[in-house]
Amino acid sequence: MGSNVGIVDRVMRIVVGLVMICWAATYGPSWGYIGIVPLLTGIFKFCPVYRVLGMNTCGRH
């Protein structure tokens, strides 16, 4: 399992994930906890959907 999420993509995923989780935790809708998905994909630098679609935002190695 190699990384397929680049730095800009990674930062955006982590920020969006944290915002969604905080929103849900502060009396927002419970579906906001879906923010765990972008948060984890940003932390682990791997997105299974990107793998299926053949995408890679890491650039060249």
Phi and psi restraints in degrees (range 20) as a CNS / XPLOR table:
assign (resid 1 and name C) (resid 2 and name N)
       (resid 2 and name CA) (resid 2 and name C) 1.0 -88.0 20.0 2
assign (resid 2 and name N) (resid 2 and name CA)
       (resid 2 and name C) (resid 3 and name N) 1.0 163.1 20.0 2
assign (resid 2 and name C) (resid 3 and name N)
       (resid 3 and name CA) (resid 3 and name C) 1.0 -76.1 20.0 2
assign (resid 3 and name N) (resid 3 and name CA)
       (resid 3 and name C) (resid 4 and name N) 1.0 144.1 20.0 2
assign (resid 3 and name C) (resid 4 and name N)
       (resid 4 and name CA) (resid 4 and name C) 1.0 -136.8 20.0 2
assign (resid 4 and name N) (resid 4 and name CA)
       (resid 4 and name C) (resid 5 and name N) 1.0 15.2 20.0 2
assign (resid 4 and name C) (resid 5 and name N)
       (resid 5 and name CA) (resid 5 and name C) 1.0 -118.5 20.0 2
assign (resid 5 and name N) (resid 5 and name CA)
       (resid 5 and name C) (resid 6 and name N) 1.0 119.5 20.0 2
assign (resid 5 and name C) (resid 6 and name N)
       (resid 6 and name CA) (resid 6 and name C) 1.0 -75.5 20.0 2
assign (resid 6 and name N) (resid 6 and name CA)
       (resid 6 and name C) (resid 7 and name N) 1.0 175.9 20.0 2
assign (resid 6 and name C) (resid 7 and name N)
       (resid 7 and name CA) (resid 7 and name C) 1.0 -65.5 20.0 2
assign (resid 7 and name N) (resid 7 and name CA)
       (resid 7 and name C) (resid 8 and name N) 1.0 -45.1 20.0 2
assign (resid 7 and name C) (resid 8 and name N)
       (resid 8 and name CA) (resid 8 and name C) 1.0 -66.0 20.0 2
assign (resid 8 and name N) (resid 8 and name CA)
       (resid 8 and name C) (resid 9 and name N) 1.0 -45.9 20.0 2
assign (resid 8 and name C) (resid 9 and name N)
       (resid 9 and name CA) (resid 9 and name C) 1.0 -59.6 20.0 2
assign (resid 9 and name N) (resid 9 and name CA)
       (resid 9 and name C) (resid 10 and name N) 1.0 -41.2 20.0 2
assign (resid 9 and name C) (resid 10 and name N)
       (resid 10 and name CA) (resid 10 and name C) 1.0 -64.2 20.0 2
assign (resid 10 and name N) (resid 10 and name CA)
       (resid 10 and name C) (resid 11 and name N) 1.0 -47.7 20.0 2
assign (resid 10 and name C) (resid 11 and name N)
       (resid 11 and name CA) (resid 11 and name C) 1.0 -62.5 20.0 2
assign (resid 11 and name N) (resid 11 and name CA)
       (resid 11 and name C) (resid 12 and name N) 1.0 -43.2 20.0 2
assign (resid 11 and name C) (resid 12 and name N)
       (resid 12 and name CA) (resid 12 and name C) 1.0 -62.2 20.0 2
assign (resid 12 and name N) (resid 12 and name CA)
       (resid 12 and name C) (resid 13 and name N) 1.0 -42.0 20.0 2
assign (resid 12 and name C) (resid 13 and name N)
       (resid 13 and name CA) (resid 13 and name C) 1.0 -63.3 20.0 2
assign (resid 13 and name N) (resid 13 and name CA)
       (resid 13 and name C) (resid 14 and name N) 1.0 -43.4 20.0 2
assign (resid 13 and name C) (resid 14 and name N)
       (resid 14 and name CA) (resid 14 and name C) 1.0 -65.2 20.0 2
assign (resid 14 and name N) (resid 14 and name CA)
       (resid 14 and name C) (resid 15 and name N) 1.0 -45.0 20.0 2
assign (resid 14 and name C) (resid 15 and name N)
       (resid 15 and name CA) (resid 15 and name C) 1.0 -63.5 20.0 2
assign (resid 15 and name N) (resid 15 and name CA)
       (resid 15 and name C) (resid 16 and name N) 1.0 -48.5 20.0 2
assign (resid 15 and name C) (resid 16 and name N)
       (resid 16 and name CA) (resid 16 and name C) 1.0 -61.7 20.0 2
assign (resid 16 and name N) (resid 16 and name CA)
       (resid 16 and name C) (resid 17 and name N) 1.0 -42.8 20.0 2
assign (resid 16 and name C) (resid 17 and name N)
       (resid 17 and name CA) (resid 17 and name C) 1.0 -60.8 20.0 2
assign (resid 17 and name N) (resid 17 and name CA)
       (resid 17 and name C) (resid 18 and name N) 1.0 -46.1 20.0 2
assign (resid 17 and name C) (resid 18 and name N)
       (resid 18 and name CA) (resid 18 and name C) 1.0 -64.9 20.0 2
assign (resid 18 and name N) (resid 18 and name CA)
       (resid 18 and name C) (resid 19 and name N) 1.0 -40.8 20.0 2
assign (resid 18 and name C) (resid 19 and name N)
       (resid 19 and name CA) (resid 19 and name C) 1.0 -62.6 20.0 2
assign (resid 19 and name N) (resid 19 and name CA)
       (resid 19 and name C) (resid 20 and name N) 1.0 -44.5 20.0 2
assign (resid 19 and name C) (resid 20 and name N)
       (resid 20 and name CA) (resid 20 and name C) 1.0 -64.3 20.0 2
assign (resid 20 and name N) (resid 20 and name CA)
       (resid 20 and name C) (resid 21 and name N) 1.0 -41.7 20.0 2
assign (resid 20 and name C) (resid 21 and name N)
       (resid 21 and name CA) (resid 21 and name C) 1.0 -66.2 20.0 2
assign (resid 21 and name N) (resid 21 and name CA)
       (resid 21 and name C) (resid 22 and name N) 1.0 -43.4 20.0 2
assign (resid 21 and name C) (resid 22 and name N)
       (resid 22 and name CA) (resid 22 and name C) 1.0 -63.7 20.0 2
assign (resid 22 and name N) (resid 22 and name CA)
       (resid 22 and name C) (resid 23 and name N) 1.0 -39.3 20.0 2
assign (resid 22 and name C) (resid 23 and name N)
       (resid 23 and name CA) (resid 23 and name C) 1.0 -61.7 20.0 2
assign (resid 23 and name N) (resid 23 and name CA)
       (resid 23 and name C) (resid 24 and name N) 1.0 -46.1 20.0 2
assign (resid 23 and name C) (resid 24 and name N)
       (resid 24 and name CA) (resid 24 and name C) 1.0 -66.1 20.0 2
assign (resid 24 and name N) (resid 24 and name CA)
       (resid 24 and name C) (resid 25 and name N) 1.0 -35.8 20.0 2
assign (resid 24 and name C) (resid 25 and name N)
       (resid 25 and name CA) (resid 25 and name C) 1.0 -72.8 20.0 2
assign (resid 25 and name N) (resid 25 and name CA)
       (resid 25 and name C) (resid 26 and name N) 1.0 -22.9 20.0 2
assign (resid 25 and name C) (resid 26 and name N)
       (resid 26 and name CA) (resid 26 and name C) 1.0 -104.8 20.0 2
assign (resid 26 and name N) (resid 26 and name CA)
       (resid 26 and name C) (resid 27 and name N) 1.0 56.4 20.0 2
assign (resid 26 and name C) (resid 27 and name N)
       (resid 27 and name CA) (resid 27 and name C) 1.0 66.4 20.0 2
assign (resid 27 and name N) (resid 27 and name CA)
       (resid 27 and name C) (resid 28 and name N) 1.0 23.4 20.0 2
assign (resid 27 and name C) (resid 28 and name N)
       (resid 28 and name CA) (resid 28 and name C) 1.0 -83.9 20.0 2
assign (resid 28 and name N) (resid 28 and name CA)
       (resid 28 and name C) (resid 29 and name N) 1.0 -176.0 20.0 2
assign (resid 28 and name C) (resid 29 and name N)
       (resid 29 and name CA) (resid 29 and name C) 1.0 -68.8 20.0 2
assign (resid 29 and name N) (resid 29 and name CA)
       (resid 29 and name C) (resid 30 and name N) 1.0 147.5 20.0 2
assign (resid 29 and name C) (resid 30 and name N)
       (resid 30 and name CA) (resid 30 and name C) 1.0 -66.6 20.0 2
assign (resid 30 and name N) (resid 30 and name CA)
       (resid 30 and name C) (resid 31 and name N) 1.0 -22.6 20.0 2
assign (resid 30 and name C) (resid 31 and name N)
       (resid 31 and name CA) (resid 31 and name C) 1.0 -69.4 20.0 2
assign (resid 31 and name N) (resid 31 and name CA)
       (resid 31 and name C) (resid 32 and name N) 1.0 -9.9 20.0 2
assign (resid 31 and name C) (resid 32 and name N)
       (resid 32 and name CA) (resid 32 and name C) 1.0 -64.0 20.0 2
assign (resid 32 and name N) (resid 32 and name CA)
       (resid 32 and name C) (resid 33 and name N) 1.0 -20.8 20.0 2
assign (resid 32 and name C) (resid 33 and name N)
       (resid 33 and name CA) (resid 33 and name C) 1.0 -68.9 20.0 2
assign (resid 33 and name N) (resid 33 and name CA)
       (resid 33 and name C) (resid 34 and name N) 1.0 -6.6 20.0 2
assign (resid 33 and name C) (resid 34 and name N)
       (resid 34 and name CA) (resid 34 and name C) 1.0 -64.7 20.0 2
assign (resid 34 and name N) (resid 34 and name CA)
       (resid 34 and name C) (resid 35 and name N) 1.0 -12.1 20.0 2
assign (resid 34 and name C) (resid 35 and name N)
       (resid 35 and name CA) (resid 35 and name C) 1.0 -59.4 20.0 2
assign (resid 35 and name N) (resid 35 and name CA)
       (resid 35 and name C) (resid 36 and name N) 1.0 -15.3 20.0 2
assign (resid 35 and name C) (resid 36 and name N)
       (resid 36 and name CA) (resid 36 and name C) 1.0 -63.1 20.0 2
assign (resid 36 and name N) (resid 36 and name CA)
       (resid 36 and name C) (resid 37 and name N) 1.0 -28.8 20.0 2
assign (resid 36 and name C) (resid 37 and name N)
       (resid 37 and name CA) (resid 37 and name C) 1.0 -66.7 20.0 2
assign (resid 37 and name N) (resid 37 and name CA)
       (resid 37 and name C) (resid 38 and name N) 1.0 -55.8 20.0 2
assign (resid 37 and name C) (resid 38 and name N)
       (resid 38 and name CA) (resid 38 and name C) 1.0 -64.4 20.0 2
assign (resid 38 and name N) (resid 38 and name CA)
       (resid 38 and name C) (resid 39 and name N) 1.0 -32.3 20.0 2
assign (resid 38 and name C) (resid 39 and name N)
       (resid 39 and name CA) (resid 39 and name C) 1.0 -61.2 20.0 2
assign (resid 39 and name N) (resid 39 and name CA)
       (resid 39 and name C) (resid 40 and name N) 1.0 -48.6 20.0 2
assign (resid 39 and name C) (resid 40 and name N)
       (resid 40 and name CA) (resid 40 and name C) 1.0 -67.7 20.0 2
assign (resid 40 and name N) (resid 40 and name CA)
       (resid 40 and name C) (resid 41 and name N) 1.0 -39.1 20.0 2
assign (resid 40 and name C) (resid 41 and name N)
       (resid 41 and name CA) (resid 41 and name C) 1.0 -67.2 20.0 2
assign (resid 41 and name N) (resid 41 and name CA)
       (resid 41 and name C) (resid 42 and name N) 1.0 -31.3 20.0 2
assign (resid 41 and name C) (resid 42 and name N)
       (resid 42 and name CA) (resid 42 and name C) 1.0 -71.9 20.0 2
assign (resid 42 and name N) (resid 42 and name CA)
       (resid 42 and name C) (resid 43 and name N) 1.0 -40.5 20.0 2
assign (resid 42 and name C) (resid 43 and name N)
       (resid 43 and name CA) (resid 43 and name C) 1.0 -66.2 20.0 2
assign (resid 43 and name N) (resid 43 and name CA)
       (resid 43 and name C) (resid 44 and name N) 1.0 -44.7 20.0 2
assign (resid 43 and name C) (resid 44 and name N)
       (resid 44 and name CA) (resid 44 and name C) 1.0 -88.2 20.0 2
assign (resid 44 and name N) (resid 44 and name CA)
       (resid 44 and name C) (resid 45 and name N) 1.0 -2.8 20.0 2
assign (resid 44 and name C) (resid 45 and name N)
       (resid 45 and name CA) (resid 45 and name C) 1.0 57.0 20.0 2
assign (resid 45 and name N) (resid 45 and name CA)
       (resid 45 and name C) (resid 46 and name N) 1.0 31.4 20.0 2
assign (resid 45 and name C) (resid 46 and name N)
       (resid 46 and name CA) (resid 46 and name C) 1.0 -141.9 20.0 2
assign (resid 46 and name N) (resid 46 and name CA)
       (resid 46 and name C) (resid 47 and name N) 1.0 130.1 20.0 2
assign (resid 46 and name C) (resid 47 and name N)
       (resid 47 and name CA) (resid 47 and name C) 1.0 -123.1 20.0 2
assign (resid 47 and name N) (resid 47 and name CA)
       (resid 47 and name C) (resid 48 and name N) 1.0 116.0 20.0 2
assign (resid 47 and name C) (resid 48 and name N)
       (resid 48 and name CA) (resid 48 and name C) 1.0 -62.5 20.0 2
assign (resid 48 and name N) (resid 48 and name CA)
       (resid 48 and name C) (resid 49 and name N) 1.0 -31.3 20.0 2
assign (resid 48 and name C) (resid 49 and name N)
       (resid 49 and name CA) (resid 49 and name C) 1.0 -66.8 20.0 2
assign (resid 49 and name N) (resid 49 and name CA)
       (resid 49 and name C) (resid 50 and name N) 1.0 -40.0 20.0 2
assign (resid 49 and name C) (resid 50 and name N)
       (resid 50 and name CA) (resid 50 and name C) 1.0 -60.3 20.0 2
assign (resid 50 and name N) (resid 50 and name CA)
       (resid 50 and name C) (resid 51 and name N) 1.0 -40.2 20.0 2
assign (resid 50 and name C) (resid 51 and name N)
       (resid 51 and name CA) (resid 51 and name C) 1.0 -60.7 20.0 2
assign (resid 51 and name N) (resid 51 and name CA)
       (resid 51 and name C) (resid 52 and name N) 1.0 -45.9 20.0 2
assign (resid 51 and name C) (resid 52 and name N)
       (resid 52 and name CA) (resid 52 and name C) 1.0 -63.6 20.0 2
assign (resid 52 and name N) (resid 52 and name CA)
       (resid 52 and name C) (resid 53 and name N) 1.0 -40.4 20.0 2
assign (resid 52 and name C) (resid 53 and name N)
       (resid 53 and name CA) (resid 53 and name C) 1.0 -83.7 20.0 2
assign (resid 53 and name N) (resid 53 and name CA)
       (resid 53 and name C) (resid 54 and name N) 1.0 -6.6 20.0 2
assign (resid 53 and name C) (resid 54 and name N)
       (resid 54 and name CA) (resid 54 and name C) 1.0 75.4 20.0 2
assign (resid 54 and name N) (resid 54 and name CA)
       (resid 54 and name C) (resid 55 and name N) 1.0 24.1 20.0 2
assign (resid 54 and name C) (resid 55 and name N)
       (resid 55 and name CA) (resid 55 and name C) 1.0 -92.9 20.0 2
assign (resid 55 and name N) (resid 55 and name CA)
       (resid 55 and name C) (resid 56 and name N) 1.0 155.7 20.0 2
assign (resid 55 and name C) (resid 56 and name N)
       (resid 56 and name CA) (resid 56 and name C) 1.0 -156.4 20.0 2
assign (resid 56 and name N) (resid 56 and name CA)
       (resid 56 and name C) (resid 57 and name N) 1.0 120.4 20.0 2
assign (resid 56 and name C) (resid 57 and name N)
       (resid 57 and name CA) (resid 57 and name C) 1.0 -104.5 20.0 2
assign (resid 57 and name N) (resid 57 and name CA)
       (resid 57 and name C) (resid 58 and name N) 1.0 11.2 20.0 2
assign (resid 57 and name C) (resid 58 and name N)
       (resid 58 and name CA) (resid 58 and name C) 1.0 -75.9 20.0 2
assign (resid 58 and name N) (resid 58 and name CA)
       (resid 58 and name C) (resid 59 and name N) 1.0 -23.8 20.0 2
assign (resid 58 and name C) (resid 59 and name N)
       (resid 59 and name CA) (resid 59 and name C) 1.0 89.1 20.0 2
assign (resid 59 and name N) (resid 59 and name CA)
       (resid 59 and name C) (resid 60 and name N) 1.0 -164.9 20.0 2
assign (resid 59 and name C) (resid 60 and name N)
       (resid 60 and name CA) (resid 60 and name C) 1.0 -87.6 20.0 2
assign (resid 60 and name N) (resid 60 and name CA)
       (resid 60 and name C) (resid 61 and name N) 1.0 146.6 20.0 2
